[in-house]
């Protein structure tokens, strides 16, 4: 088995590989089909859209049916143990397909695949897999595929490309809302988090390239655009003379057209008052702030290496509400971090009650091999974690309903996204603050803005009607 370890980004080589594969595929009686499945965060979704753009360029069509596919690609996540176990199970299920269709390509990529222990396990237990690579290498996919198809070699690489590749074709999953990566990687090394080890150090895109991409999206009719990064607040710090994130938002806000700008995710230690002022002053930047706090205990925050306190975090919330009275605030929280006591957990409940979040993304602590917290001896018992988790959910359920109740009878601009998942006879849209509203309307409204009166609040969504 040949192992390829030193693939370097080269646009000419990529283009040559694309053309070679396209020529090979054009000789078939039927076009080849690719099945691409994405696990994990929105950054992975954005990466998969670029992977699909390249596959389309090579002549592939797309299917959700693995039985129909000539190429199966899983873009994986390493943040949660459950996601990893799911990938292993789904990869194992492909063994019979590979036996029936030996020319099929099975490709695994993304954060999970950047871990050496994972790659060794794939080599040992899943010999039907053809290509494995990490999250920074997706622009090299055509080159790897060309080697796999022509030389019948297995390709496993943990190489990283130090810059974000531009001019990669994108095949977007949605015709009206778009994800735009502004940076990738993380320098923070929170003790529970695997991201810096699999995504690498922070790397920012050129602001000119970002603005160019968004200007094109607006011209194509996209109206809801989300900027992505593991820590968008650090944007530009790695590039000499580049804009900071607040100034990037202002530059995007100046693009002509009717559209909204969202962003995720932010680190409290890098959330400046300048950024909050910019959000308040820019009419296209949504009044939606996702600001993970993870724990309300200063002792636990120190153990997590978060570099802020509950008090400094709350001061940011107070300032955000001062300059944006209608701001919608959401957050992430981890329950059961090693060493968390009942007193520590009560500090978390107190902060949740004090802030009054519109929504929380809640997680049970999950060991990630290679992180400092995974080797801590004072792991919290699973029963205790789940009991605390349920108490947190009950509190947030009450807070969320109360926040939504405040919206009843009020009018909001809504971006109409799709038919409602709960009732296909209804439309579903998002307020500027990211709240989901279901209402009656014509499907032709999808992809446009409209004015809605909220008629009923529910815990996780709202009902409304078109404003009379």
C-alpha positions as CSV (number, residue, x, y, z in Angstrom):
1,X,0.0,0.0,0.0
2,X,1.4,3.4,-1.1
3,X,1.1,6.2,1.4
4,X,1.0,9.8,0.1
5,X,2.2,12.2,2.8
6,X,3.4,15.3,1.0
7,X,0.7,16.7,-1.2
8,X,1.1,20.5,-1.6
9,X,-1.5,22.9,-2.8
10,X,-0.9,23.7,-6.5
11,X,-3.7,25.2,-8.6
12,X,-2.3,24.1,-11.9
13,X,-2.0,20.5,-10.7
14,X,-5.5,20.7,-9.3
15,X,-6.9,21.9,-12.6
16,X,-5.0,19.2,-14.5
17,X,-6.4,16.5,-12.2
18,X,-9.9,17.9,-12.6
19,X,-9.6,17.8,-16.4
20,X,-8.1,14.3,-16.4
21,X,-10.9,12.9,-14.2
22,X,-13.6,14.8,-16.2
23,X,-12.2,13.2,-19.4
24,X,-12.2,9.8,-17.8
25,X,-15.8,10.2,-16.5
26,X,-17.1,11.5,-19.8
27,X,-16.3,8.2,-21.5
28,X,-19.0,6.4,-19.4
29,X,-22.4,5.6,-20.7
30,X,-24.0,7.3,-17.6
31,X,-22.7,10.1,-15.5
32,X,-21.1,9.0,-12.2
33,X,-22.9,9.7,-8.9
34,X,-21.4,11.0,-5.7
35,X,-22.9,10.7,-2.2
36,X,-21.5,13.4,0.1
37,X,-22.5,13.3,3.8
38,X,-21.5,16.0,6.3
39,X,-21.2,15.6,10.1
40,X,-20.7,18.4,12.6
41,X,-20.6,22.1,12.4
42,X,-21.5,24.7,9.8
43,X,-17.8,25.1,8.9
44,X,-18.0,21.4,7.7
45,X,-21.1,22.3,5.7
46,X,-19.2,25.1,4.0
47,X,-16.2,22.8,3.3
48,X,-18.6,20.1,1.8
49,X,-20.0,22.7,-0.5
50,X,-16.6,23.3,-1.9
51,X,-15.9,19.6,-2.1
52,X,-19.2,19.2,-4.1
53,X,-18.2,22.1,-6.3
54,X,-15.1,20.2,-7.3
55,X,-16.9,16.9,-7.8
56,X,-19.4,18.7,-10.1
57,X,-16.6,20.2,-12.0
58,X,-15.3,16.7,-12.6
59,X,-18.6,15.5,-14.0
60,X,-20.2,14.0,-10.9
61,X,-23.9,14.2,-10.2
62,X,-25.3,13.8,-6.7
63,X,-27.4,11.3,-4.8
64,X,-28.3,10.6,-1.2
65,X,-28.4,6.8,-1.9
66,X,-25.1,5.1,-1.2
67,X,-26.3,2.1,-3.3
68,X,-26.4,4.3,-6.4
69,X,-23.1,6.1,-5.7
70,X,-19.8,5.6,-7.5
71,X,-18.1,7.8,-4.9
72,X,-19.0,8.1,-1.3
73,X,-17.4,10.9,0.8
74,X,-17.9,11.4,4.6
75,X,-16.9,14.9,5.9
76,X,-16.4,14.1,9.6
77,X,-16.4,15.8,13.0
78,X,-14.2,15.2,15.9
79,X,-15.8,17.4,18.5
80,X,-18.2,14.8,20.0
81,X,-17.6,11.1,20.6
82,X,-21.1,10.2,19.3
83,X,-20.3,11.7,15.9
84,X,-17.1,9.6,15.7
85,X,-18.9,6.4,16.6
86,X,-21.6,7.2,14.0
87,X,-18.9,7.6,11.3
88,X,-17.3,4.3,12.1
89,X,-20.6,2.5,11.9
90,X,-21.5,4.1,8.6
91,X,-18.1,3.4,7.1
92,X,-18.3,-0.3,8.2
93,X,-21.6,-0.6,6.4
94,X,-20.0,0.3,3.1
95,X,-17.8,-2.8,3.0
96,X,-20.3,-4.9,1.0
97,X,-20.8,-2.0,-1.5
98,X,-17.0,-1.9,-2.2
99,X,-17.0,-5.6,-2.7
100,X,-19.8,-5.3,-5.3
101,X,-18.3,-2.2,-6.9
102,X,-14.5,-2.4,-6.6
103,X,-14.1,0.7,-8.7
104,X,-16.1,2.8,-6.2
105,X,-14.1,5.4,-4.3
106,X,-14.7,5.7,-0.6
107,X,-13.3,8.9,0.9
108,X,-13.1,10.1,4.5
109,X,-12.1,13.7,5.3
110,X,-12.6,16.4,7.9
111,X,-11.6,17.0,11.5
112,X,-11.9,13.4,12.7
113,X,-9.5,12.2,10.0
114,X,-6.7,14.6,11.1
115,X,-6.1,12.5,14.2
116,X,-3.3,9.9,13.8
117,X,-5.1,7.3,16.0
118,X,-8.2,7.5,13.7
119,X,-6.2,7.1,10.6
120,X,-4.4,4.1,12.0
121,X,-7.8,2.5,13.0
122,X,-9.1,3.1,9.5
123,X,-6.1,1.5,7.9
124,X,-6.4,-1.5,10.3
125,X,-10.1,-2.1,10.3
126,X,-11.6,-0.5,7.2
127,X,-9.4,-1.6,4.3
128,X,-12.1,-0.7,1.8
129,X,-11.5,3.0,2.3
130,X,-9.4,4.6,-0.5
131,X,-8.6,8.2,0.6
132,X,-8.3,9.9,4.0
133,X,-7.3,13.5,4.6
134,X,-7.9,16.4,7.1
135,X,-10.0,19.5,6.9
136,X,-7.4,21.9,5.3
137,X,-6.8,19.6,2.3
138,X,-10.1,19.6,0.5
139,X,-8.7,21.7,-2.4
140,X,-6.3,18.8,-3.1
141,X,-9.2,16.3,-3.6
142,X,-8.9,16.1,-7.4
143,X,-5.2,15.4,-7.1
144,X,-5.7,12.6,-4.6
145,X,-8.6,11.2,-6.6
146,X,-6.5,11.1,-9.8
147,X,-3.8,9.1,-8.0
148,X,-6.4,6.7,-6.5
149,X,-8.1,6.2,-9.9
150,X,-5.0,5.8,-12.1
151,X,-2.5,4.1,-9.8
152,X,-5.0,2.2,-7.6
153,X,-3.1,3.5,-4.5
154,X,-4.5,4.2,-1.1
155,X,-3.9,7.8,0.1
156,X,-3.7,8.7,3.8
157,X,-2.4,12.1,4.6
158,X,-2.3,14.4,7.7
159,X,-0.6,17.2,5.9
160,X,-1.9,20.7,6.3
161,X,-2.1,23.5,3.8
162,X,-1.0,26.7,5.6
163,X,-3.3,29.1,3.6
164,X,-6.9,28.9,2.7
165,X,-7.3,28.0,-1.0
166,X,-9.3,30.5,-3.1
167,X,-11.1,30.1,-6.4
168,X,-12.5,26.7,-5.5
169,X,-15.9,26.1,-7.1
170,X,-18.8,26.0,-4.7
171,X,-22.0,24.0,-5.0
172,X,-24.3,25.4,-2.3
173,X,-26.9,23.4,-0.6
174,X,-29.4,26.3,-0.3
175,X,-30.5,28.7,-3.0
176,X,-31.2,31.5,-0.7
177,X,-28.9,31.4,2.4
178,X,-25.1,31.0,2.3
179,X,-22.2,30.1,4.5
180,X,-19.0,32.0,4.0
181,X,-15.8,31.0,5.8
182,X,-13.7,34.0,6.8
183,X,-11.1,32.0,8.8
184,X,-10.4,28.6,10.1
185,X,-8.4,27.1,12.9
186,X,-8.0,28.1,16.5
187,X,-5.2,29.3,18.8
188,X,-7.0,29.1,22.1
189,X,-6.4,25.5,23.3
190,X,-9.4,25.2,25.6
191,X,-8.6,22.1,27.6
192,X,-11.7,20.2,26.5
193,X,-11.4,21.0,22.8
194,X,-9.8,19.1,20.0
195,X,-10.3,21.8,17.3
196,X,-6.8,23.4,17.5
197,X,-5.2,19.9,17.0
198,X,-7.4,19.0,13.9
199,X,-8.1,22.4,12.3
200,X,-4.7,23.8,13.1
201,X,-3.7,27.4,13.9
202,X,-5.8,30.4,13.0
203,X,-5.7,31.3,9.3
204,X,-7.7,34.2,7.9
205,X,-8.8,34.8,4.3
206,X,-8.1,38.0,2.6
207,X,-10.8,40.5,3.2
208,X,-10.8,41.3,-0.6
209,X,-11.6,37.7,-1.4
210,X,-14.4,37.6,1.3
211,X,-16.0,40.8,0.0
212,X,-15.7,39.5,-3.6
213,X,-17.5,36.3,-2.7
214,X,-20.2,38.0,-0.8
215,X,-20.8,40.6,-3.5
216,X,-21.2,37.7,-5.9
217,X,-23.7,36.0,-3.6
218,X,-25.8,39.1,-3.3
219,X,-25.8,39.5,-7.1
220,X,-27.0,35.9,-7.3
221,X,-29.9,36.6,-5.0
222,X,-28.6,35.3,-1.6
223,X,-30.1,37.4,1.2
224,X,-29.1,35.6,4.4
225,X,-25.3,35.2,4.7
226,X,-23.4,33.7,7.7
227,X,-19.7,34.3,8.2
228,X,-17.9,31.3,9.7
229,X,-14.8,30.7,11.8
230,X,-13.8,28.8,14.9
231,X,-13.3,32.2,16.5
232,X,-14.4,35.0,14.1
233,X,-13.3,37.6,16.7
234,X,-9.7,36.8,15.9
235,X,-10.1,37.4,12.2
236,X,-7.2,39.2,10.6
237,X,-4.7,38.9,13.4
238,X,-2.6,36.5,11.5
239,X,-2.4,38.8,8.4
240,X,-0.3,41.9,8.5
241,X,-2.2,45.1,7.5
242,X,-5.6,43.2,7.4
243,X,-8.9,44.5,8.7
244,X,-10.1,43.3,12.1
245,X,-13.4,41.5,12.3
246,X,-15.4,44.7,13.2
247,X,-14.0,46.5,10.2
248,X,-14.7,43.5,8.0
249,X,-18.3,43.6,9.1
250,X,-18.5,47.3,8.2
251,X,-17.0,46.6,4.7
252,X,-19.5,43.9,4.0
253,X,-22.3,46.1,5.3
254,X,-21.3,48.7,2.7
255,X,-22.0,46.2,-0.2
256,X,-25.0,47.3,-2.2
257,X,-28.1,45.2,-2.0
258,X,-30.7,43.9,0.5
259,X,-29.3,41.2,2.6
260,X,-28.5,40.2,6.2
261,X,-25.1,39.3,7.8
262,X,-24.8,36.8,10.6
263,X,-21.7,35.3,12.1
264,X,-20.6,32.4,14.3
265,X,-18.8,31.7,16.5
266,X,-17.3,34.3,19.0
267,X,-14.9,33.9,21.9
268,X,-15.7,36.1,24.8
269,X,-12.1,37.0,25.5
270,X,-11.8,38.5,22.0
271,X,-15.3,40.1,21.9
272,X,-14.5,43.8,21.8
273,X,-16.8,46.7,22.6
274,X,-15.9,47.9,19.1
275,X,-17.4,44.8,17.6
276,X,-20.6,45.3,19.6
277,X,-20.8,49.0,18.5
278,X,-20.3,47.9,14.9
279,X,-23.2,45.4,15.2
280,X,-25.4,48.2,16.6
281,X,-24.4,50.7,13.9
282,X,-24.6,48.4,10.8
283,X,-28.1,48.0,9.5
284,X,-27.4,44.7,7.6
285,X,-25.6,43.0,10.6
286,X,-28.2,40.9,12.5
287,X,-28.9,41.6,16.1
288,X,-27.9,38.0,17.0
289,X,-25.0,37.3,19.3
290,X,-23.8,33.8,19.8
291,X,-21.3,34.1,22.7
292,X,-20.4,30.8,24.3
293,X,-19.8,31.0,28.1
294,X,-19.3,27.2,28.7
295,X,-19.5,27.5,32.5
296,X,-20.6,30.1,35.1
297,X,-17.9,29.0,37.6
298,X,-14.6,31.0,37.5
299,X,-12.7,28.0,38.8
300,X,-14.0,25.8,36.0
301,X,-13.4,28.6,33.4
302,X,-9.8,28.7,34.6
303,X,-9.5,24.9,34.3
304,X,-11.0,25.2,30.8
305,X,-8.4,27.8,29.8
306,X,-11.1,30.2,28.7
307,X,-9.3,33.4,29.8
308,X,-12.3,35.3,31.1
309,X,-14.5,35.3,34.2
310,X,-18.2,35.1,34.6
311,X,-18.1,38.7,35.7
312,X,-16.3,39.9,32.6
313,X,-18.5,37.8,30.4
314,X,-21.7,39.3,31.9
315,X,-20.3,42.8,31.4
316,X,-20.2,42.1,27.7
317,X,-23.8,41.0,27.8
318,X,-24.8,44.2,29.6
319,X,-22.9,46.3,27.0
320,X,-24.5,44.4,24.1
321,X,-28.0,45.1,25.5
322,X,-27.1,48.7,26.1
323,X,-26.2,49.4,22.5
324,X,-28.7,46.8,21.0
325,X,-31.8,46.6,23.3
326,X,-33.4,44.0,21.0
327,X,-30.3,41.8,20.7
328,X,-30.9,38.0,20.7
329,X,-28.3,36.3,22.8
330,X,-27.5,32.6,22.5
331,X,-24.7,30.5,24.0
332,X,-22.9,27.2,24.4
333,X,-22.5,25.5,27.8
334,X,-20.8,22.3,28.9
335,X,-22.2,20.3,31.8
336,X,-19.9,17.9,33.8
337,X,-16.5,19.2,32.9
338,X,-13.9,17.3,35.0
339,X,-13.9,18.5,38.6
340,X,-17.2,20.3,38.4
341,X,-18.9,20.4,41.8
342,X,-22.5,21.1,42.6
343,X,-21.4,24.6,43.7
344,X,-19.7,25.1,40.3
345,X,-22.9,23.9,38.5
346,X,-25.0,26.2,40.6
347,X,-22.8,29.1,39.3
348,X,-23.8,28.0,35.7
349,X,-27.5,28.0,36.6
350,X,-27.1,31.4,38.2
351,X,-25.5,32.9,35.1
352,X,-28.1,31.4,32.8
353,X,-30.9,32.9,35.0
354,X,-29.1,36.2,35.2
355,X,-28.5,36.6,31.5
356,X,-31.8,35.2,30.3
357,X,-30.6,33.6,27.1
358,X,-32.9,33.3,24.1
359,X,-31.5,29.9,23.5
360,X,-28.7,27.6,24.7
361,X,-26.8,24.9,23.0
362,X,-26.1,22.4,25.8
363,X,-23.5,19.6,25.9
364,X,-22.5,16.9,28.2
365,X,-18.7,16.9,28.6
366,X,-17.2,14.4,26.2
367,X,-13.6,13.2,26.5
368,X,-11.5,14.0,23.4
369,X,-8.2,12.1,23.1
370,X,-5.3,14.4,22.9
371,X,-6.8,17.2,25.1
372,X,-5.7,18.0,28.6
373,X,-9.1,17.5,30.2
374,X,-9.3,14.0,28.9
375,X,-6.5,12.8,31.2
376,X,-8.0,14.6,34.3
377,X,-8.5,12.1,37.2
378,X,-11.6,13.9,38.6
379,X,-14.1,13.0,35.8
380,X,-17.7,13.6,36.8
381,X,-20.0,10.5,37.1
382,X,-22.3,10.1,34.1
383,X,-25.4,10.0,36.3
384,X,-24.5,13.3,37.9
385,X,-23.8,14.9,34.5
386,X,-27.2,13.8,33.2
387,X,-29.1,14.9,36.3
388,X,-27.4,18.4,36.0
389,X,-28.0,18.5,32.3
390,X,-31.8,17.9,32.8
391,X,-31.9,20.7,35.4
392,X,-30.2,23.1,33.0
393,X,-32.6,22.1,30.2
394,X,-35.7,22.7,32.4
395,X,-34.4,26.2,33.3
396,X,-33.6,27.1,29.7
397,X,-37.0,25.8,28.6
398,X,-38.6,28.2,30.9
399,X,-36.3,31.1,29.9
400,X,-36.8,30.5,26.2
401,X,-40.6,30.4,26.4
402,X,-40.6,33.6,28.5
403,X,-38.3,35.3,25.9
404,X,-40.6,34.2,23.1
405,X,-43.7,35.3,25.0
406,X,-42.3,38.9,24.9
407,X,-42.6,38.8,21.1
408,X,-46.3,38.0,20.9
409,X,-48.3,40.7,19.1
410,X,-45.2,42.4,17.8
411,X,-44.1,42.9,14.1
412,X,-40.9,41.6,12.7
413,X,-39.1,41.4,9.4
414,X,-38.6,37.8,8.5
415,X,-36.5,36.2,5.9
416,X,-38.5,33.4,4.3
417,X,-36.4,30.2,4.2
418,X,-38.5,27.3,3.2
419,X,-41.7,25.3,3.8
420,X,-42.1,24.5,7.5
421,X,-40.7,21.2,8.6
422,X,-43.6,20.8,11.0
423,X,-46.3,21.6,8.5
424,X,-45.6,21.7,4.7
425,X,-48.7,23.9,4.3
426,X,-46.9,26.6,6.2
427,X,-43.8,28.7,5.4
428,X,-40.9,29.0,7.8
429,X,-38.6,32.0,8.2
430,X,-36.1,33.6,10.5
431,X,-36.2,37.0,12.2
432,X,-33.1,39.1,12.2
433,X,-32.4,37.7,15.7
434,X,-32.5,34.1,14.3
435,X,-35.9,33.1,15.8
436,X,-37.9,30.7,13.7
437,X,-41.4,31.8,12.7
438,X,-44.0,29.6,10.9
439,X,-46.8,31.3,9.0
440,X,-49.3,30.8,6.1
441,X,-48.1,32.2,2.8
442,X,-47.4,31.4,-0.8
443,X,-44.3,29.3,-1.6
444,X,-43.2,32.0,-4.1
445,X,-42.3,34.1,-1.0
446,X,-39.3,31.8,-0.2
447,X,-36.1,33.7,-0.6
448,X,-37.6,37.1,0.2
449,X,-38.2,39.3,3.2
450,X,-41.7,40.0,4.6
451,X,-43.3,41.6,7.6
452,X,-44.8,39.2,10.1
453,X,-46.9,39.6,13.3
454,X,-46.1,37.1,16.0
455,X,-49.4,35.4,17.1
456,X,-48.2,32.6,19.4
457,X,-45.0,31.9,21.3
458,X,-43.7,28.3,21.7
459,X,-40.6,27.1,23.5
460,X,-38.4,26.8,20.5
461,X,-40.3,28.7,17.7
462,X,-43.0,31.2,17.0
463,X,-46.3,31.2,15.0
464,X,-47.2,34.3,13.0
465,X,-49.2,35.8,10.3
466,X,-48.3,38.1,7.4
467,X,-48.7,41.7,8.7
468,X,-52.0,43.2,7.6
